[in-house]
Amino acid sequence: MIDKQMTIFLAGIIQGSLPDAIEAQDYRKPIIAALTGAFPQAEIYDPVACYPDSLDFDDEKARSIFFDLMRSEERRVGKEC
């Protein structure tokens, strides 16, 4: 049993060594489903779902979004990003 809110950050390869593209992200949905089933009260954050166009971000925007996310209370999958 989880006494306190658990937050899970779904990490994984996104761009890898591709200069102008991202790797396939189809592995994320089954992982989220498994985590949601095992930890229904957990907050699961998937940055790819919230920012599918992140490859186009300049360094300043990427840095700003990253730090905002680390402070955010609204990161749960399914909520508006």
C-alpha positions as CSV (number, residue, x, y, z in Angstrom):
1,M,0.0,0.0,0.0
2,I,1.2,3.5,-0.8
3,D,0.8,6.0,2.0
4,K,1.9,9.0,0.1
5,Q,1.5,10.1,-3.6
6,M,3.9,8.4,-5.8
7,T,5.1,10.1,-9.0
8,I,6.5,8.1,-11.8
9,F,8.4,9.8,-14.6
10,L,8.3,7.7,-17.8
11,A,11.8,8.0,-19.1
12,G,13.1,6.4,-22.3
13,I,14.8,7.0,-25.5
14,I,13.3,9.8,-27.5
15,Q,15.7,11.2,-30.0
16,G,18.7,8.9,-29.4
17,S,21.3,9.5,-32.0
18,L,18.9,10.7,-34.7
19,P,19.7,14.3,-35.6
20,D,16.2,15.4,-36.9
21,A,13.7,12.7,-35.8
22,I,12.6,10.7,-32.8
23,E,12.6,7.0,-32.2
24,A,9.4,5.1,-32.2
25,Q,7.4,5.8,-29.0
26,D,4.9,2.9,-29.2
27,Y,6.4,1.3,-26.1
28,R,5.1,4.0,-23.8
29,K,1.4,3.1,-23.8
30,P,1.8,-0.5,-22.6
31,I,4.2,0.7,-19.9
32,I,1.7,3.3,-18.7
33,A,-1.1,0.7,-18.7
34,A,1.0,-1.7,-16.6
35,L,2.0,1.1,-14.2
36,T,-1.5,2.4,-13.9
37,G,-2.7,-1.2,-13.1
38,A,0.0,-1.8,-10.5
39,F,-0.1,1.7,-8.9
40,P,-3.6,3.2,-9.6
41,Q,-3.0,6.1,-7.2
42,A,0.4,7.1,-8.8
43,E,0.9,10.2,-10.8
44,I,2.4,9.1,-14.1
45,Y,4.1,11.7,-16.2
46,D,5.0,11.1,-19.9
47,P,6.9,14.0,-21.4
48,V,6.4,12.7,-24.9
49,A,2.6,12.8,-24.6
50,C,2.7,16.3,-23.3
51,Y,5.3,17.7,-25.7
52,P,5.2,15.7,-29.0
53,D,6.8,18.6,-30.8
54,S,9.8,19.0,-28.4
55,L,12.3,18.2,-31.1
56,D,11.5,21.7,-32.4
57,F,12.2,23.5,-29.1
58,D,15.2,25.7,-28.9
59,D,17.5,25.3,-25.8
60,E,15.8,28.1,-23.9
61,K,12.3,26.7,-24.4
62,A,13.4,23.2,-23.5
63,R,15.1,24.3,-20.3
64,S,12.2,26.5,-19.3
65,I,9.6,23.6,-19.8
66,F,11.8,21.1,-18.0
67,F,12.1,23.3,-14.9
68,D,8.4,24.2,-15.0
69,L,7.6,20.5,-15.1
70,M,9.7,19.8,-12.1
71,R,7.6,22.3,-10.1
72,S,4.2,21.3,-11.7
73,E,1.3,19.7,-9.8
74,E,-0.5,18.9,-13.0
75,R,1.6,16.2,-14.7
76,R,-0.6,13.2,-14.5
77,V,-1.2,11.3,-17.8
78,G,-4.6,12.2,-19.1
79,K,-4.7,15.7,-17.7
80,E,-4.0,18.6,-20.0
81,C,-0.3,19.2,-20.3
